[in-house]
């Protein structure tokens, strides 16, 4: 899948944006905001127990963090099923795909009041 807006998870988030944290938790995803320096907007990692952590840089504005969330969610939905290890520090095809997916998801989510 290359379009996260077609995923069951994304649709659950859009159907009930007020319960986003609960929906994500049921899918093994936790979100955090933390200091990541000045060169990293966000990241996703999978813990040893299989939980995914999406971390956005605290220096970002709310709208930028929302985009980062969708970018990292795209990595979980698109890349994680194919690879147990995801670490992209350079501009790869996977990063471009995640950006495109995030842009589409962001536009849809922006229409929902109170989403993230």
C-alpha positions in Angstrom: 0.0 0.0 0.0 1.4 3.4 -1.0 -1.6 5.5 0.1 -2.1 5.7 3.9 -5.5 7.2 3.4 -6.8 3.8 2.2 -5.6 2.1 5.3 -8.0 0.9 8.0 -6.0 2.8 10.7 -6.2 6.1 8.9 -9.9 5.7 8.4 -10.4 4.9 12.0 -8.6 8.1 12.9 -10.7 10.1 10.6 -14.0 8.5 11.8 -13.2 9.3 15.5 -10.5 12.0 15.7 -11.3 12.6 19.4 -10.1 9.1 20.2 -6.9 9.2 18.2 -4.6 8.3 21.1 -6.8 5.2 21.9 -7.0 4.2 18.2 -3.3 4.4 17.8 -2.6 2.5 21.1 -4.8 -0.3 19.8 -2.6 -0.5 16.8 0.6 -0.5 18.9 1.5 3.2 18.2 2.4 5.8 20.7 3.1 9.5 19.9 5.4 11.8 21.7 6.9 15.3 21.4 10.5 15.6 22.5 13.7 17.6 21.9 15.4 16.2 18.8 17.8 19.0 18.1 17.7 21.4 15.1 18.2 18.9 12.3 15.6 16.3 12.9 11.9 16.9 12.5 10.7 13.6 13.7 11.3 9.9 13.8 9.6 6.5 14.3 11.1 3.5 15.9 9.8 0.1 16.9 10.6 -1.0 20.5 11.6 -4.6 21.4 8.0 -5.3 22.4 6.7 -4.3 18.9 5.3 -0.9 19.9 5.9 1.9 17.4 6.9 5.3 18.8 6.3 8.4 16.6 8.3 11.3 18.0 8.0 14.9 16.7 10.5 17.6 17.5 9.2 19.9 20.2 10.6 23.0 18.4 8.1 22.5 15.6 4.9 24.4 15.4 1.7 22.4 15.8 1.0 22.2 12.0 4.5 21.0 11.3 4.2 18.3 14.0 0.9 17.1 12.5 2.7 16.7 9.1 5.6 14.9 10.8 3.0 12.5 12.5 1.5 11.6 9.1 5.0 11.2 7.5 6.0 8.8 10.2 2.7 7.0 10.2 3.2 6.5 6.4 6.5 4.7 7.3 4.7 2.4 9.7 1.9 1.6 7.2 4.0 1.4 4.0 7.5 0.4 5.1 7.2 -1.5 8.3 5.4 -4.6 6.8 8.3 -5.1 4.4 11.2 -4.4 6.8 11.7 -5.0 10.5 14.2 -2.1 10.6 13.5 1.4 9.3 16.1 4.1 9.6 16.3 6.7 6.9 18.6 9.6 7.5 19.0 10.5 3.8 16.5 11.5 1.1 15.5 8.1 -0.3 12.5 6.9 -2.3 10.8 5.8 0.9 11.1 9.4 2.3 9.6 10.8 -0.9 6.7 8.3 -0.7 6.2 9.1 3.0 6.1 12.8 2.2 3.6 12.4 -0.6 1.4 10.2 1.6 1.7 12.6 4.5 0.7 15.6 2.3 -2.5 13.8 1.2 -3.3 12.6 4.7 -2.6 16.1 6.2 -5.1 17.7 3.7 -7.8 15.3 4.6 -7.2 15.5 8.4 -7.0 19.3 8.3 -10.7 19.3 7.3 -11.5 17.5 10.6 -11.9 19.9 13.5 -9.8 19.0 16.6 -7.8 16.3 14.8 -4.5 16.1 16.7 
